[in-house]
């Protein structure tokens, strides 16, 4: 994540040294009590109308990019339970490339139910959709997610996109 002065924050520096991955994430808001309540209502209670609260801010940020926009996917079980991908709800009017999917064997992927150590120990939860792999080759990619907690999820996705020959990968999250 970038600080206000544009330099990497402590977390990005730590990840860079640990994971040796060229990746930075920017967040629009702090994950405070108000944001926690918003996410609970939006994601976990399924109030899809709440996507509109931040749609303009996140879409304005994304419209300024010339990068390929790749949302973090949700599992099929989450789609069946919740009925929507919360990231896609926030960016519904923009062209995105859904090149990632959650691996089928990741049945217990729900990040919100994991503590920090469990999140950091998670193995690669994503796969690249084979028929779309060529979409990222040589492209600058912007990964979009709702909440940056430990950085593990978005970095798993970034690593996979680099393996698929993306030129560069950055992240944008609603909150951190």
C-alpha positions as CSV (number, residue, x, y, z in Angstrom):
1,X,0.0,0.0,0.0
2,X,1.2,3.4,-0.8
3,X,1.5,6.1,1.9
4,X,0.3,9.6,1.4
5,X,3.6,10.6,0.0
6,X,3.6,7.8,-2.6
7,X,6.2,5.6,-1.0
8,X,5.5,2.0,0.0
9,X,4.1,1.4,3.5
10,X,5.7,-0.9,6.0
11,X,3.5,-3.7,5.0
12,X,4.4,-3.5,1.4
13,X,8.1,-3.4,2.2
14,X,7.7,-6.4,4.5
15,X,5.9,-8.4,1.8
16,X,8.4,-7.4,-0.8
17,X,11.3,-8.8,1.3
18,X,9.3,-11.9,2.2
19,X,7.6,-12.7,-1.1
20,X,10.0,-11.1,-3.6
21,X,7.1,-9.8,-5.6
22,X,6.8,-6.5,-7.3
23,X,3.4,-5.4,-6.0
24,X,1.9,-2.5,-4.3
25,X,-1.7,-1.9,-3.2
26,X,-3.6,1.3,-2.7
27,X,-6.7,1.6,-0.6
28,X,-9.3,4.3,-0.7
29,X,-10.4,4.1,2.9
30,X,-9.3,2.9,6.4
31,X,-11.0,-0.3,7.6
32,X,-12.5,1.2,10.8
33,X,-15.6,0.3,12.8
34,X,-17.9,2.1,10.3
35,X,-16.3,0.2,7.4
36,X,-16.6,-3.1,9.3
37,X,-20.3,-2.4,9.9
38,X,-20.7,-1.6,6.2
39,X,-19.0,-4.8,5.1
40,X,-21.0,-6.9,7.5
41,X,-24.3,-5.5,6.0
42,X,-23.1,-5.5,2.4
43,X,-21.3,-8.8,2.2
44,X,-22.5,-11.0,5.0
45,X,-26.1,-9.8,5.4
46,X,-26.4,-9.5,1.6
47,X,-27.7,-5.9,1.3
48,X,-26.7,-5.5,-2.3
49,X,-28.1,-2.0,-2.5
50,X,-25.2,-0.8,-0.3
51,X,-22.8,-1.3,-3.2
52,X,-23.9,2.2,-4.3
53,X,-22.3,3.8,-1.2
54,X,-18.8,3.5,-2.7
55,X,-19.4,2.8,-6.3
56,X,-18.6,6.3,-7.5
57,X,-15.4,6.6,-5.6
58,X,-13.9,3.3,-6.6
59,X,-15.1,3.6,-10.2
60,X,-13.7,7.1,-10.6
61,X,-10.3,5.6,-9.4
62,X,-10.6,2.8,-11.9
63,X,-11.6,4.9,-14.8
64,X,-8.3,6.8,-14.5
65,X,-6.3,3.6,-15.1
66,X,-5.2,2.2,-18.4
67,X,-4.6,-1.2,-16.8
68,X,-6.5,-4.4,-17.3
69,X,-9.0,-4.5,-14.4
70,X,-9.2,-7.9,-12.7
71,X,-11.5,-8.4,-9.8
72,X,-10.8,-10.9,-7.0
73,X,-13.2,-13.8,-7.5
74,X,-15.4,-15.5,-5.0
75,X,-16.0,-19.2,-4.7
76,X,-19.1,-20.9,-6.2
77,X,-20.4,-21.7,-2.7
78,X,-20.1,-18.0,-1.8
79,X,-22.0,-17.1,-5.0
80,X,-24.7,-19.6,-4.1
81,X,-24.9,-18.4,-0.5
82,X,-24.5,-14.6,-1.0
83,X,-25.8,-14.4,-4.5
84,X,-23.1,-11.8,-5.7
85,X,-19.5,-11.0,-5.8
86,X,-19.1,-7.9,-3.6
87,X,-16.2,-6.6,-5.7
88,X,-18.1,-6.9,-9.0
89,X,-21.0,-5.1,-7.2
90,X,-18.7,-2.1,-6.6
91,X,-17.4,-1.9,-10.1
92,X,-20.5,-3.1,-12.0
93,X,-20.4,-0.5,-14.8
94,X,-16.8,-1.0,-15.8
95,X,-15.2,-3.4,-18.2
96,X,-13.4,-6.1,-16.2
97,X,-11.6,-9.2,-17.2
98,X,-12.6,-12.1,-15.0
99,X,-9.5,-14.2,-15.7
100,X,-9.3,-15.7,-12.2
101,X,-11.4,-18.3,-10.4
102,X,-11.3,-19.9,-7.0
103,X,-9.9,-23.4,-7.1
104,X,-12.7,-26.0,-6.6
105,X,-10.7,-27.8,-3.8
106,X,-10.6,-24.7,-1.7
107,X,-13.9,-25.4,0.0
108,X,-13.0,-23.6,3.2
109,X,-11.6,-20.5,1.5
110,X,-13.7,-17.9,3.5
111,X,-11.0,-15.4,4.5
112,X,-13.3,-13.7,7.0
113,X,-13.4,-16.8,9.1
114,X,-9.6,-17.1,9.3
115,X,-7.2,-15.4,11.7
116,X,-4.0,-13.6,10.5
117,X,-1.8,-16.7,10.8
118,X,-4.3,-18.9,8.9
119,X,-4.6,-16.2,6.2
120,X,-0.9,-16.0,5.8
121,X,-0.5,-19.8,5.6
122,X,-3.1,-20.2,2.9
123,X,-1.9,-21.9,-0.2
124,X,-2.7,-20.5,-3.7
125,X,-6.5,-20.4,-3.7
126,X,-6.9,-19.1,-7.3
127,X,-6.4,-20.5,-10.8
128,X,-6.2,-18.8,-14.1
129,X,-9.0,-19.6,-16.4
130,X,-7.1,-21.3,-19.3
131,X,-9.2,-19.9,-22.1
132,X,-8.5,-16.3,-20.8
133,X,-4.8,-16.7,-19.9
134,X,-3.6,-14.9,-23.0
135,X,-5.6,-11.8,-21.9
136,X,-2.9,-10.9,-19.3
137,X,0.2,-11.6,-21.4
138,X,2.3,-8.4,-21.6
139,X,-0.4,-6.3,-19.9
140,X,-0.4,-4.0,-16.9
141,X,-3.0,-5.4,-14.5
142,X,-4.9,-3.8,-11.6
143,X,-6.3,-6.3,-9.2
144,X,-9.4,-5.1,-7.3
145,X,-10.7,-6.3,-4.0
146,X,-12.9,-5.0,-1.2
147,X,-10.7,-5.3,1.9
148,X,-6.9,-5.6,2.3
149,X,-6.4,-7.4,5.6
150,X,-3.0,-9.3,5.5
151,X,-2.3,-8.9,1.8
152,X,-2.2,-12.6,1.3
153,X,-5.3,-12.9,-1.0
154,X,-4.4,-10.1,-3.4
155,X,-0.7,-11.2,-3.5
156,X,-1.7,-14.8,-4.4
157,X,-3.7,-13.4,-7.3
158,X,-0.8,-11.1,-8.3
159,X,1.7,-14.0,-8.2
160,X,-0.6,-16.0,-10.5
161,X,-0.9,-13.1,-12.9
162,X,2.9,-12.7,-13.0
163,X,3.2,-16.4,-13.8
164,X,0.8,-15.8,-16.7
165,X,3.3,-13.2,-18.0
166,X,1.5,-10.0,-16.9
167,X,3.9,-7.0,-17.4
168,X,3.0,-5.5,-14.0
169,X,0.4,-6.0,-11.3
170,X,-0.9,-3.4,-8.8
171,X,-3.8,-3.6,-6.4
172,X,-6.7,-1.4,-5.4
173,X,-8.9,-2.1,-2.5
174,X,-11.8,-0.2,-1.0
175,X,-10.4,-0.5,2.5
176,X,-7.4,-1.4,4.5
